């Protein structure tokens, strides 16, 4: 059995992590352009000024995608490259850059999947408060209009926002990513509510100005948890742990805080009760805007917790075992794709795309000039086996995007952390297809039938 004939095999990247060209052709500054200049925020004080130089190498990079056999490519647009001040004047060079990429992808039969926002807020808007300012609903909608008008004649698939959880927790709560804030719970809940409204407004705007019928979703994250034992109690505990939290501090990092309002039109009941006293004023029209119908649910998955039931309550098993790779030290837990997609589909009954999944390794070029990333191959095989099982049991999963197409600027970890199917030598910008790229090619060609 394979994944079904329409299954989409892809790979993903994000603008700030690969493009470079940070100060070229009229691009405006974004919050990472300045955050990375603050000493010791990023390993080795790395930054994305040049990154993979994709801004100049997009054409040969697309040729490599073709060589891997990708059916789809998920990438994000740099908001400040298109609208240097976030709103107002459009930068034609930015539009041209993405037009070139879209045209070249289509010429190579690779379907573009565009993310509007992957964390690189225009600096001009951050200065006005960023996601804390309710005006962001209008700003994001204006940007979505420009995107729809310029690209939706050829692009059908859009995601509004990548990982609201990380935007809020890492950027606004713990301050380890741009813009580096340490907000209180009420401030966070307010910003997250603005973000949800901005998502809804972008959905409406994309559809209003679209030149064809679009398929729209978003790409959250959050644990994909697994039962310790396959008993009904542990299975329910794992499910529950994925869709609940017990402390307002955890709200903006959870999955349900975004998925439930977007899909069900209301915040999750028990969790809302916990947070209510910290919440901003919420109106019915807010919830209508937030829950504008979407076509699919994305989910970024790297690993999950093992969960057991303790008197009906979920208990996280402290060490699920498995290999923990440096520098992230994330455990390798292949079954999370099986359980997570099942739980997700059971709850939301929506088509799912795995919008990111992958493994960082300390890859090196061997004597033979190749990159033998056997750990990554093992990871991909294991995770995809789990995904296949879930699909065969009825979960409606439409596609899978490997994170990442190529090694890139891995946020706090800079360049030492390598997630790519393609190795990038940052001194020469030379690319080498890793062994995992060849394995992925085989999986795509055979539609996963040997998994
Ligand atoms: C995700 C993020 C990506 C990438 C990945 C690996 O959270 O969306 O940009 O960095 O993690 O850490």
Boltz pocket constraint, residues with backbone or C-beta under 6 A from the ligand:
constraints:
  - pocket:
      binder: B
      contacts: [[A, 14], [A, 17], [A, 162], [A, 163], [A, 166], [A, 221], [A, 300], [A, 356], [A, 403], [A, 409], [A, 410], [A, 411], [A, 419]]
      max_distance: 6.0
